[in-house]
Amino acid sequence: MAAETLFSWSLFQRTPIIGILRGASPDECRRVAEVCAVADFHTLEVTMNTPGATDIIADLVSSFPELNIGAGTVCNLDDFEDAVAAGARFIVTPVLDEDVIVAAVAQDLPVFPGAFTPTEIYRAWSLGATAVKLFPAGQLGPAYMRDVLSPLNEVRMLPTGGVSKKNIREWFAAGATGVGMGSSLLDAELIRQKDYAGLRRHLQSVKAEIADLLGQ
């Protein structure tokens, strides 16, 4: 089966937010995935610098076929190959590694490479990026992305780093295709306390900020 058939764009577009799991235990990742599935958050990234990342990815892919489970912090081809072997359905990088982009495109695997400057953003897009991860987005703000998209209006942008419940609406209003959110979405304290009911309420409150923009 082609990799592209495993990533559901319709589910992503219902809630165009990638939840980023970094440093969480296998059990915590599984519990978070359960909450996300119920809360209509269908896209989760496990960073490759999480202990046991490939085992976690493989477990989530197997246990939650209704979710888009991907690999983040993919910095080189070794990371990429490990992520693919684990069954990752999409790839996210923090940097512009051209080899990773080309490899993902060749396998029809959605890839969201990190970029910061207009030159990096355009290079990533021209190599076939599914969307470009503007990172670290919080250092620049929605106005910067809006300015970049003025001449590069065909580029799909996925700001990550600094996106929060407070400003998520501004990012979408500025033209974001989606956003990546780590601790501002998957609250570490709620997870530590095993307050998964609280986590679900938090997820729903984040989505409520953009519900009208999504036509919901």
C-alpha positions, 0 to 999 in steps of 0.5 A: 500500500502506498504511504500516501494512502495511510495519511488521512488528509480529510481527518487532518483538515477536520483538526489541522493541528499536529500534536507533538509528543516529546519525551513521554513514556510509552504508556503516556503516549498511548493514553494521550493517543486515546484522548486525542482520538476521542477529542477529534485530534487525529494527527500525532507526531512522536519525536525521534529524540524521545526514548524508545521513539520507534517502538512507540510509533510502531505501537501507536500505528498498530493500536490507533489505525484511525490516527495519523501517527508520524515521526518528528525531529527527523534530522537525517536519513538514518532517522528517516529510515528508522521512522519509516521502518516503524511505520510512520505515516508522515515525517517532520524535520526541525531543519532543512535536510534535502536528502530527507525531503527527497527520500520522503517524496520518493516514497509518497510520504508526507513531509513537513521540513523545518525552515526559517527564511524565505529562501529555506522555505522556498527551497523546501517547497520546490523539493516537494515538501507537503507543507513547510514547517515554519520553525521556530515560529514564535520568534517571528510571529504571524505577521512574518508568515503573512509577509512571506506568503505574499510572494510565496502564496502557493506554499502551504505553511505549518508554523510550529514552536510558539503556537498556543491557545492564545495565538492559534487563531492569529496563525490561521488568519495569517494563512497557516495550513495547519500548526504544530503544538507541543506542550501548549497542547499536550500539557505536561502537567496534566499528563504527569497527573494522569488528568486525561479528562482535563487534557481532553477539555483542554484539547477541545478548548484549543479547537474551539478557538478556530472552530468557526475558521474551520466551518464547524 
